[in-house]
Amino acid sequence: MGFIKRVRDEIRIIRERDPAIHSSMEVFLYPSFKVMLHYRIAHKLYKSGHYFLARWISQRGVRKTGIEIHPGAEIGEGFFIDHGNGVIIGETTMIGNNVTLYQGVTLGGTGKEHGKRHPTIEDNVMISAGAKILGSFTIGANSKIGAGSVVLKAVPPNSTVVGVPGRVVKRNNTSYPREEMNHTDLPDPVREDIQNLQESNSVLTNRLLELEKQMRLLQKGTAGGKPVERRCDDEDL
């Protein structure tokens, strides 16, 4: 792909996904646009074995944008970083087409191991603000990673992941078109668990109060010399 076509594609992608951009000229000030230009050049140099020069260009992009993309990372078409400050993408990361990241996302490793040590992100994945994906595994196509999630294992396609550590809370949902990527209205499994515990506690409390009332009536009847005949039901066991 030629340089001019690459620039046009980057402008189109940013204007499609960020409603705050009102003109193509604004795109030239956008961190995602700047860092991707640096990345494309650095990646080409990296593949050619010019590692120092590749890293030098990459670090210039970091200083200008606050976004760190290792020149060895493999990134497909239609990639977009919204705002982007604090985004880190490791050397062996592989990113498919039409992937969207928000600020503070880390695609990192878990240690000093060699070889493939960073995640693989398949097509049409959205990773919300502050999410951390750590390790060499795959995030399946059309998945959503909730804000602040820490993902430590593979995610099947068409899934929604939230929490620390991240867990799948929705499967086989419909594909997420780029214009419908909503990274706020996600399930909250912790809140759901708390609500279930509260409901269970309420049922147990009411049952205990009822048993105490029956015991008081039984004791009152015995003290008055009139024992209360009481049938034991299975529910009382």
C-alpha positions, 0 to 999 in steps of 0.5 A: 500500500502506498504512503498516500493511500495509507494516510487517506485510510488513516484519516478515514478511519479516525473520522469514522470512529471519533465524532469529535473530529470535524475536519480532515485537517484536525486528524493531523493533530490526532495522536493515533494518526501520528503514532501510526505513521511512526509505527508503519515506518518503524515496522518496515525498518524492523522487518528489514533488520534495522532494529536501532533505527526502528526503535529510534523512530518508535520512541520519537512517536512515544514522546509525541503521543504517549502511545508506545507501539513496539516496531515488531508488533503486527497490526492489520488494517483499520486499527484505531486508538481513541485518545490513546495516552498510556497505550502499550503494545508489546513486540510480539503482539498480533492485531487483526483488522478493524480493532479499536483500543481506548486510552490506557490499554496494555497488550503485554507479556507476563515475564521475561520469556522469549518467543511469542509472549504477547497477545493475539487480537483477532478482527473487530475486537474492542478493548476499553479504557484501562484494560490489561491483556497479559500473556500469549493467548488469543482474544477471539474475533468480535469480542469486547473487553470491558474497562479496567479488566485484566485478561490472563487467558484466552477469550472465545470469539463473540464474547464480552469480558469484564472484571479482575481477573477478566471473565466471560460474561456473554457469549455468541453475541452478535458481531459489533459493527464499528459504529455501534461499539459501546464500551460502557453498557457492559454486564457487572458480574460483581454487582449481580453476585452481591445482589444475589447474596443480598436476596439470599440473606433476606430470605434466610433472615425472614425464615429465622425471624419466623422460626423465632416467633414460633419458638416464643409461642411454643415457650409461652404455651408451655409456661402457661401449663398449656403445651402447644401441639406443634407439627414438624413439617419438612420445611422446618428440618 
